[in-house]
Amino acid sequence: MVEKKITEKLKIAVLLNAEPLPESYDIGKDGMAIEKRLVVDLSAAEAKAIAEAKKLQPQKVTALTYGYQEQTELLKKALALGADEAIHIGRYDWAVTP
């Protein structure tokens, strides 16, 4: 009986964090930066993490992010790069107790 490689049982999670891009900001008349909208993109490190995870040939690569609805764009890009599934934990999906 041939043993399976350990990576065939491996499940990898890649955590994604939305960082506003410079074009997300509009400079007001008073000279202060005002966030206009959340424009997000995968960082080079996140894209590389997905690519490196796929090279290991695991059972599954999961992209995970949390927060605002706009961050689901990160998950779509992660799926396009080869992630097998995507999970978004919404801003209000967890309970906060005082």
DSSP file with accessible surface (Angstrom, degrees, kcal/mol):
  #  RESIDUE AA STRUCTURE BP1 BP2  ACC     N-H-->O    O-->H-N    N-H-->O    O-->H-N    TCO  KAPPA ALPHA  PHI   PSI    X-CA   Y-CA   Z-CA
    1    1 A M              0   0  233      0, 0.0     2,-0.5     0, 0.0     0, 0.0   0.000 360.0 360.0 360.0 128.5    0.0    0.0    0.0
    2    2 A V        -     0   0  136      1,-0.0     2,-0.2     0, 0.0     0, 0.0  -0.739 360.0-129.6 -88.7 129.0    1.4    3.3   -1.1
    3    3 A E        -     0   0  178     -2,-0.5     2,-0.2     1,-0.1     3,-0.1  -0.522  23.1-117.5 -76.0 143.5    1.2    6.1    1.5
    4    4 A K        -     0   0  148     -2,-0.2    -1,-0.1     1,-0.1     2,-0.1  -0.498  34.6-100.4 -75.3 148.4   -0.3    9.4    0.4
    5    5 A K    >   -     0   0  109     -2,-0.2     3,-1.2     1,-0.1     4,-0.4  -0.401  28.7-121.3 -65.0 147.4    1.9   12.4    0.5
    6    6 A I  G >> S+     0   0  145      1,-0.3     3,-1.4     2,-0.2     4,-0.6   0.845 110.2  63.3 -61.4 -31.4    1.2   14.6    3.6
    7    7 A T  G 34 S+     0   0   30      1,-0.3    52,-0.5     2,-0.2     3,-0.4   0.766  89.5  67.7 -68.4 -20.4    0.4   17.6    1.3
    8    8 A E  G <4 S+     0   0   86     -3,-1.2    -1,-0.3     1,-0.2    -2,-0.2   0.736 106.7  40.6 -69.8 -19.8   -2.6   15.7   -0.1
    9    9 A K  T <4 S+     0   0  148     -3,-1.4    -1,-0.2    -4,-0.4    -2,-0.2   0.514  94.5 110.8 -99.2  -9.4   -4.2   16.0    3.3
   10   10 A L     <  -     0   0   71     -4,-0.6    49,-2.3    -3,-0.4    50,-1.2  -0.419  48.5-164.8 -72.5 137.6   -3.1   19.5    3.9
   11   11 A K  E     -a   60   0A 124     48,-0.2     2,-0.4    47,-0.2    50,-0.2  -0.995   9.6-161.1-121.8 127.6   -5.6   22.4    4.0
   12   12 A I  E     -a   61   0A  36     48,-2.7    50,-3.3    -2,-0.4     2,-0.5  -0.911   6.3-159.0-115.6 134.2   -4.1   25.9    3.7
   13   13 A A  E     -a   62   0A  66     -2,-0.4     2,-0.6    48,-0.2    50,-0.2  -0.936   3.5-161.7-110.0 130.7   -5.8   29.1    4.7
   14   14 A V  E     -a   63   0A  12     48,-3.2    50,-2.6    -2,-0.5     2,-0.4  -0.964  14.0-144.7-110.9 118.6   -4.6   32.4    3.2
   15   15 A L  E     -a   64   0A 122     -2,-0.6     2,-0.4    48,-0.2    50,-0.2  -0.720  13.5-159.8 -88.6 130.4   -5.7   35.4    5.1
   16   16 A L        -     0   0    3     48,-3.3    50,-0.5    -2,-0.4     2,-0.4  -0.896   5.6-166.4-113.1 139.3   -6.5   38.6    3.1
   17   17 A N        -     0   0   62     -2,-0.4     2,-0.5    48,-0.1    26,-0.2  -0.986  20.6-129.6-128.2 124.7   -6.6   42.1    4.4
   18   18 A A        -     0   0   10     -2,-0.4    24,-0.1    48,-0.3    22,-0.1  -0.614  24.4-173.1 -76.7 119.2   -8.2   45.0    2.5
   19   19 A E        -     0   0  114     -2,-0.5    22,-0.4    22,-0.5     2,-0.0  -0.967  28.8-117.1-110.3 125.8   -5.8   47.9    2.3
   20   20 A P        -     0   0   39      0, 0.0    20,-0.2     0, 0.0    18,-0.1  -0.360  28.5-131.5 -61.8 135.4   -7.2   51.1    0.8
   21   21 A L    >   -     0   0   45     18,-1.8     3,-2.7     1,-0.1     4,-0.3  -0.501  26.0-104.3 -81.3 159.2   -5.4   52.1   -2.4
   22   22 A P  G >  S+     0   0  106      0, 0.0     3,-1.7     0, 0.0    -1,-0.1   0.846 120.4  62.6 -54.6 -33.0   -4.2   55.7   -2.8
   23   23 A E  G 3  S+     0   0  103      1,-0.3    13,-0.0    16,-0.1    14,-0.0   0.547  86.3  76.8 -72.3  -2.5   -7.1   56.3   -5.3
   24   24 A S  G <  S+     0   0    0     -3,-2.7    12,-2.5    15,-0.2    13,-1.5   0.650  87.1  74.6 -74.6 -16.0   -9.5   55.6   -2.4
   25   25 A Y  E <   -C   35   0B  91     -3,-1.7     2,-0.4    -4,-0.3    10,-0.2  -0.798  60.0-163.8-108.8 144.0   -8.8   59.0   -1.0
   26   26 A D  E     -C   34   0B  92      8,-2.6     8,-2.2    -2,-0.4     2,-0.6  -0.983  23.5-129.6-120.5 130.4   -9.9   62.5   -2.0
   27   27 A I  E     -C   33   0B 109     -2,-0.4     6,-0.2     6,-0.2     8,-0.0  -0.715  26.0-141.5 -84.4 122.6   -8.1   65.5   -0.7
   28   28 A G    >   -     0   0   19      4,-2.3     3,-1.9    -2,-0.6    -1,-0.0  -0.210  27.1 -99.5 -76.5 172.0  -10.5   68.0    0.7
   29   29 A K  T 3  S+     0   0  225      1,-0.3    -1,-0.1     2,-0.1    -2,-0.0   0.789 123.2  59.3 -63.0 -27.5  -10.2   71.8    0.5
   30   30 A D  T 3  S-     0   0  112      2,-0.2    -1,-0.3     1,-0.0     3,-0.1   0.476 118.3-111.7 -81.6  -0.1   -8.8   71.9    4.0
   31   31 A G  S <  S+     0   0   56     -3,-1.9     2,-0.3     1,-0.3    -2,-0.1   0.502  76.6 127.6  86.5   2.3   -5.9   69.7    2.9
   32   32 A M        -     0   0  124      1,-0.0    -4,-2.3    -5,-0.0     2,-0.3  -0.727  64.7-112.4 -94.6 144.5   -7.1   66.7    5.0
   33   33 A A  E     -C   27   0B  67     -2,-0.3     2,-0.5    -6,-0.2    -6,-0.2  -0.565  31.8-167.3 -75.8 130.9   -7.5   63.2    3.4
   34   34 A I  E     -C   26   0B  94     -8,-2.2    -8,-2.6    -2,-0.3     2,-0.5  -0.985  23.9-122.2-120.0 125.5  -11.1   62.1    3.3
   35   35 A E  E     +C   25   0B 101     -2,-0.5   -10,-0.2   -10,-0.2     3,-0.1  -0.550  30.5 178.4 -70.9 122.7  -11.9   58.5    2.4
   36   36 A K        -     0   0  115    -12,-2.5     2,-0.3    -2,-0.5   -11,-0.2   0.866  62.0 -23.7 -90.9 -46.1  -14.1   58.5   -0.6
   37   37 A R        -     0   0  116    -13,-1.5     2,-0.9     2,-0.1    -1,-0.4  -0.973  66.7 -99.1-161.2 162.4  -14.5   54.8   -1.2
   38   38 A L        +     0   0   34     -2,-0.3     2,-0.6    -3,-0.1   -13,-0.0  -0.809  37.1 179.8 -95.7 103.9  -12.8   51.6   -0.4
   39   39 A V        -     0   0   36     -2,-0.9   -18,-1.8   -18,-0.2     2,-0.3  -0.940  15.3-176.1-102.2 117.8  -10.8   50.5   -3.5
   40   40 A V        +     0   0   12     -2,-0.6     2,-0.3   -20,-0.2   -22,-0.1  -0.840  15.0 171.3-120.7 154.8   -9.1   47.2   -2.6
   41   41 A D        -     0   0   75    -22,-0.4   -22,-0.5    -2,-0.3     2,-0.2  -0.978  41.3 -92.0-152.0 156.8   -6.6   44.9   -4.3
   42   42 A L        -     0   0   21     -2,-0.3     2,-0.1   -24,-0.1   -24,-0.1  -0.493  43.3-124.4 -67.3 139.2   -4.6   41.9   -3.3
   43   43 A S     >  -     0   0   53     -2,-0.2     4,-2.3   -26,-0.2     5,-0.2  -0.411  24.0-109.4 -76.1 164.5   -1.1   42.7   -2.1
   44   44 A A  H  > S+     0   0   88      1,-0.2     4,-2.4     2,-0.2     5,-0.2   0.889 121.2  54.1 -61.5 -36.4    1.8   41.1   -3.9
   45   45 A A  H  > S+     0   0   74      2,-0.2     4,-2.3     1,-0.2    -1,-0.2   0.889 108.0  48.7 -66.0 -39.4    2.4   39.1   -0.7
   46   46 A E  H  > S+     0   0   24      2,-0.2     4,-2.0     1,-0.2    -2,-0.2   0.921 112.0  48.2 -67.0 -42.6   -1.2   37.8   -0.7
   47   47 A A  H  X S+     0   0   33     -4,-2.3     4,-2.2     1,-0.2    -2,-0.2   0.917 113.1  48.6 -63.5 -40.5   -1.0   36.8   -4.4
   48   48 A K  H  X S+     0   0  126     -4,-2.4     4,-3.1    -5,-0.2     5,-0.3   0.892 107.2  56.0 -67.2 -37.5    2.3   35.1   -3.8
   49   49 A A  H  X S+     0   0   40     -4,-2.3     4,-2.2     2,-0.2    -1,-0.2   0.908 109.0  46.8 -61.6 -40.2    0.9   33.2   -0.8
   50   50 A I  H  X S+     0   0    0     -4,-2.0     4,-2.3     2,-0.2    -2,-0.2   0.940 113.7  48.2 -66.6 -44.2   -1.9   31.8   -2.9
   51   51 A A  H  X S+     0   0   48     -4,-2.2     4,-1.6     1,-0.2    -2,-0.2   0.923 113.5  46.5 -63.3 -43.5    0.6   30.8   -5.6
   52   52 A E  H  X S+     0   0   76     -4,-3.1     4,-0.9     1,-0.2    -1,-0.2   0.879 110.4  53.5 -67.4 -37.1    3.0   29.1   -3.2
   53   53 A A  H >< S+     0   0    6     -4,-2.2     3,-0.7    -5,-0.3     4,-0.3   0.915 107.6  50.8 -63.1 -41.5    0.1   27.3   -1.4
   54   54 A K  H >< S+     0   0   73     -4,-2.3     3,-1.5     1,-0.2    -1,-0.2   0.846 101.8  62.1 -65.9 -31.7   -1.1   25.9   -4.8
   55   55 A K  H 3< S+     0   0  143     -4,-1.6    -1,-0.2     1,-0.3    -2,-0.2   0.798  96.0  60.2 -63.0 -29.4    2.5   24.7   -5.5
   56   56 A L  T << S-     0   0   90     -4,-0.9    -1,-0.3    -3,-0.7    -2,-0.2   0.572 103.4-136.1 -73.5 -10.1    2.3   22.4   -2.4
   57   57 A Q    <   +     0   0  125     -3,-1.5   -47,-0.1    -4,-0.3    -3,-0.1   0.932  36.1 179.6  52.5  55.4   -0.7   20.7   -4.0
   58   58 A P        -     0   0   16      0, 0.0   -50,-0.2     0, 0.0   -47,-0.2  -0.229  43.6-106.0 -75.9 173.5   -2.8   20.6   -0.9
   59   59 A Q  S    S-     0   0  114    -49,-2.3     2,-0.3   -52,-0.5   -48,-0.2   0.886 100.1  -2.4 -64.3 -38.0   -6.3   19.2   -0.6
   60   60 A K  E     -a   11   0A  60    -50,-1.2   -48,-2.7     2,-0.0     2,-0.5  -0.985  54.3-153.4-157.7 141.3   -7.7   22.7   -0.4
   61   61 A V  E     -a   12   0A   0     -2,-0.3    23,-2.1   -50,-0.2    24,-1.6  -0.986  21.5-165.5-115.6 121.7   -6.6   26.3   -0.4
   62   62 A T  E     -ab  13  85A  17    -50,-3.3   -48,-3.2    -2,-0.5     2,-0.4  -0.927   9.9-151.2-111.4 128.6   -9.1   28.7    1.3
   63   63 A A  E     -ab  14  86A   0     22,-2.6    24,-2.7    -2,-0.5     2,-0.4  -0.844  20.6-171.0 -94.7 134.2   -9.0   32.5    1.0
   64   64 A L  E     +ab  15  87A  44    -50,-2.6   -48,-3.3    -2,-0.4     2,-0.3  -0.987  13.5 159.7-133.0 132.1  -10.4   34.2    4.1
   65   65 A T  E     - b   0  88A   2     22,-2.1    24,-2.5    -2,-0.4     2,-0.3  -0.942  16.1-157.0-142.4 167.9  -11.2   37.8    4.8
   66   66 A Y  E     + b   0  89A 121    -50,-0.5     2,-0.4    -2,-0.3   -48,-0.3  -0.940  45.7  37.7-141.0 161.0  -13.4   39.8    7.2
   67   67 A G  E    S+ b   0  90A   9     22,-2.2    24,-0.9    -2,-0.3    25,-0.2  -0.776  85.1  30.1 109.0-142.0  -15.1   43.1    7.4
   68   68 A Y  S >  S-     0   0  111     -2,-0.4     3,-1.8    22,-0.2     4,-0.2  -0.096  72.1-113.8 -65.0 155.6  -16.9   45.3    4.9
   69   69 A Q  G >  S+     0   0  131      1,-0.3     3,-2.1     2,-0.2     4,-0.2   0.808 110.7  69.7 -59.0 -32.3  -18.7   44.0    1.9
   70   70 A E  G >  S+     0   0   93      1,-0.3     3,-1.6     2,-0.2     4,-0.3   0.751  83.9  73.0 -60.3 -22.1  -16.3   45.5   -0.5
   71   71 A Q  G X> S+     0   0   13     -3,-1.8     3,-1.0     1,-0.3     4,-1.0   0.633  73.3  81.2 -72.6  -9.2  -13.7   43.0    0.7
   72   72 A T  H <> S+     0   0   29     -3,-2.1     4,-1.9     1,-0.3    -1,-0.3   0.778  79.9  69.4 -65.6 -20.4  -15.5   40.3   -1.2
   73   73 A E  H <> S+     0   0   85     -3,-1.6     4,-2.0    -4,-0.2    -1,-0.3   0.864  93.9  55.9 -62.3 -35.4  -13.6   41.6   -4.3
   74   74 A L  H <> S+     0   0    0     -3,-1.0     4,-2.3    -4,-0.3    -1,-0.2   0.904 105.7  51.0 -61.0 -41.2  -10.4   40.3   -2.7
   75   75 A L  H  X S+     0   0   13     -4,-1.0     4,-2.6     2,-0.2    -2,-0.2   0.894 106.8  53.0 -66.5 -38.9  -12.0   36.8   -2.5
   76   76 A K  H  X S+     0   0  123     -4,-1.9     4,-2.0     1,-0.2    -1,-0.2   0.918 111.2  46.9 -62.0 -40.8  -13.0   36.9   -6.2
   77   77 A K  H  X S+     0   0   73     -4,-2.0     4,-1.5     2,-0.2    -2,-0.2   0.891 110.5  52.6 -68.4 -37.7   -9.4   37.8   -7.1
   78   78 A A  H  <>S+     0   0    0     -4,-2.3     5,-2.3     2,-0.2     4,-0.4   0.909 109.0  49.6 -64.6 -40.9   -8.1   35.0   -4.9
   79   79 A L  H ><5S+     0   0   79     -4,-2.6     3,-1.3     1,-0.2    -1,-0.2   0.898 108.1  53.9 -63.6 -38.3  -10.4   32.5   -6.6
   80   80 A A  H 3<5S+     0   0   88     -4,-2.0    -1,-0.2     1,-0.3    -2,-0.2   0.823 105.9  53.8 -65.9 -28.6   -9.2   33.7   -9.9
   81   81 A L  T 3<5S-     0   0   91     -4,-1.5    -1,-0.3    -3,-0.1    -2,-0.2   0.489 134.2 -84.3 -84.1  -5.7   -5.6   33.0   -8.8
   82   82 A G  T < 5S+     0   0   24     -3,-1.3    -3,-0.2    -4,-0.4   -21,-0.2   0.461  73.8 149.0 122.0   0.1   -6.4   29.5   -7.9
   83   83 A A      < -     0   0    8     -5,-2.3    -1,-0.3     1,-0.1   -21,-0.2  -0.396  40.3-144.0 -62.6 144.7   -7.9   29.4   -4.4
   84   84 A D  S    S+     0   0   79    -23,-2.1     2,-0.3     1,-0.2   -22,-0.2   0.783  75.4   6.3 -84.1 -30.3  -10.4   26.5   -4.0
   85   85 A E  E     -b   62   0A  70    -24,-1.6   -22,-2.6     2,-0.0     2,-0.4  -0.977  63.2-145.9-149.1 162.8  -12.9   28.3   -1.8
   86   86 A A  E     -b   63   0A  38     -2,-0.3     2,-0.4   -24,-0.2   -22,-0.2  -0.995   7.7-166.4-135.2 138.0  -13.5   31.7   -0.3
   87   87 A I  E     -b   64   0A  74    -24,-2.7   -22,-2.1    -2,-0.4     2,-0.5  -0.993   0.3-168.5-128.0 129.0  -14.9   32.7    3.1
   88   88 A H  E     -b   65   0A  46     -2,-0.4     2,-0.7   -24,-0.2   -22,-0.2  -0.977   7.6-158.9-116.7 120.0  -16.0   36.3    4.0
   89   89 A I  E     -b   66   0A  66    -24,-2.5   -22,-2.2    -2,-0.5     5,-0.1  -0.893  27.2-132.7 -96.5 111.9  -16.8   37.0    7.7
   90   90 A G  E >   -b   67   0A  10     -2,-0.7     3,-1.6   -24,-0.2     4,-0.2  -0.120  18.3-106.4 -66.0 162.7  -19.0   40.0    7.6
   91   91 A R  T 3  S+     0   0  107    -24,-0.9     3,-0.3     1,-0.3   -23,-0.1   0.826 119.9  35.8 -58.2 -34.3  -18.6   43.0    9.8
   92   92 A Y  T 3  S+     0   0  177    -25,-0.2    -1,-0.3     1,-0.2    -2,-0.1   0.118  85.6 103.0-110.5  21.2  -21.5   42.1   12.0
   93   93 A D  S <  S+     0   0  115     -3,-1.6     2,-0.4   -26,-0.1    -1,-0.2   0.544  75.0  61.8 -80.8  -8.2  -21.1   38.3   12.0
   94   94 A W  S    S-     0   0  123     -3,-0.3     2,-0.3    -4,-0.2    -5,-0.0  -0.915  85.4-117.3-119.5 150.1  -19.6   38.2   15.5
   95   95 A A        -     0   0   97     -2,-0.4     2,-0.5     2,-0.0    -2,-0.1  -0.643  20.7-158.3 -86.6 137.6  -21.2   39.3   18.8
   96   96 A V        -     0   0  120     -2,-0.3    -2,-0.0    -4,-0.1    -4,-0.0  -0.971   8.3-168.5-115.7 122.8  -19.6   42.1   20.7
   97   97 A T              0   0  118     -2,-0.5    -2,-0.0     1,-0.0     0, 0.0  -0.916 360.0 360.0-112.3 138.4  -20.4   42.3   24.4
   98   98 A P              0   0  177      0, 0.0    -1,-0.0     0, 0.0     0, 0.0  -0.186 360.0 360.0 -69.7 360.0  -19.6   45.3   26.6
